[in-house]
Amino acid sequence: MNVIAYDMRQRDEALQLGVEYVSLDELFARSDVLGLQMPLFPFNTGIINRENIAKMKDGVIIINNSRGQMVVEQDLADALNSGKVAAAGLDVVSTEPIRGDNPLLTAKNCILTPHISWAPRESRQRIMDCTVDNVRAYLQGAPINVVNP
């Protein structure tokens, strides 16, 4: 797999792993699978919209486990139903819980999950391990992962 990414700043760790940073338009044009993993900001609110979907390859797959507001849901539903977008896997929608009139509920090849992509057993185990390590370090007088010293 060739991994390409768009980010406002390039990260050395990603570059060392072979990630190629590209412009946003190039990301849309070249991606076979487009994954959204970023916080919600004004610049990316509604970023998956009719105009940007038109820049994407026919048959692209879109995955969003960030924030539902990044997707203009009617535009994505239209692209799924027309076949422009082959499939979408969405862990988030713009209004949660999902409303009964959300167009993604009836869109072709759309898998919706209830905002639980963080919940695999391994993720929950990491959370528990981190919690235990934090408590142990605190009791030993050497706090770790301190948010507000």
N, C-alpha and C positions, 0 to 999 in steps of 0.2 A: 504494500500500500504506500502510496506517496501522500504524505500529510502536508497540506498547505493550510495556512492560517492567516487571519487578519487580526491585528491587534494594534492599538495606538502606540505601543512600545514593544520592541522585540525583546524576547527573554533569552538570555544566554543558554539556559538549560534546554529550552526547546530547540534552539539552533544546534546545540551539541547532539541532540537526538535526531537531527536531520529534518526538522520542520522547516519548510520554506515559507517565508512571509511574503504575502502578495497584497495588492490593493483590494479593496472591498469588491469593486466591479470584477476584478480578475477571479476573486474567490467565487463569486456567483457563477461566472462563465465556466470555470474549470471543475467545480465540485460535482462528484457523482453522489456523494452523501454530504449533506450540509448539517452540521451539528451546532446548535446554539448553546454555549456554555459561558455566560457572562452576566454580570449584574445589569439591571435595567437602568438606562440613562436616557436623557432626552434624545441623543443621536440614534439610539437603536429602538426606540419605541415605534412600533409599526414597521420595522425594517423588512419583515417578510410581507411584502405587499405586491399588488399586481405589477407595478413597474419593475421591481427587482426580480420577481418570479420570471418575467419575460426575458431577463438576462441569463437565466439559468438554462442548463442543458435540459432537453426533453428527457423525462424519465428520472429526474433527480429525486432523491429521498431526503426528506427534511425531518430532523430530530430536534425537539425542543424540550429540554429539562431545566430551563432557566426561569423565564418569566413569560406568562401568557400574553402580556401586552406587547411583546415583540412581534406578534403575528396579527395581521389583519385577517381575522378568521374567515370572513366571507370570501376574500381573495384567495386564501389557501383552499377553501372548500371548492371554489370554482376551478382552480388549477388541478385539484385531485379529480374532480368529476370529468374534466376534459381530457385527463391523461397527461397533461404537461408535467405535473408532479406525479411520480409513480406511487409514492406512499409517504405517509407521515406518521411518526411516532411522537406523541405529545404527552408529556407528564404534567403539563400546566395549560390552563386556558385563561382567558382574560378575566372571567368572573368565576370564582370558586365559592361554593360548589357550582358545577356547570349548570347553566340554565337549559331548560328543556327546548328552547328555540335556537340553541347554538347550531350553526350550519355544519359544524364538524361532526356532529352526532350522526348525520346521514351521508356524509361524504364517503366516496369510495376509498378503500385502502387506507383508512385512518384508524390508528390504534390510539386510544386515549386511556391513560392511567390516572389515578386520583392523587397526583402530586406525591408519589411515594418512591421516586427513583433513588432516593437516599437510603431506602429501607432494607436492602439485602442483608442477610445475616452477617456477612463480612463487615459491612458498614456499621451495623449496630455493635458488633464486637469491637471494632476500632474505637467507637465512642466510649464503650465501657472500659476498655483498656486505658484510654487517655484519662478518663475520670479517676480510675484507681491510681494511675501514676501521679496525677495532680494532687490527690489527697495524700498519698504516701510522701511525696516531696514536701508538701506543706508541713506535715507532721514532723518531718526531719529537719525543718527550719530552712529549707532550700526550695522555695516555691518555683514552679516552672509554669510556662504558658500564662504568665501574669499579664492581664489586659490593662490594668490601671495601677501601676506601681505607685 
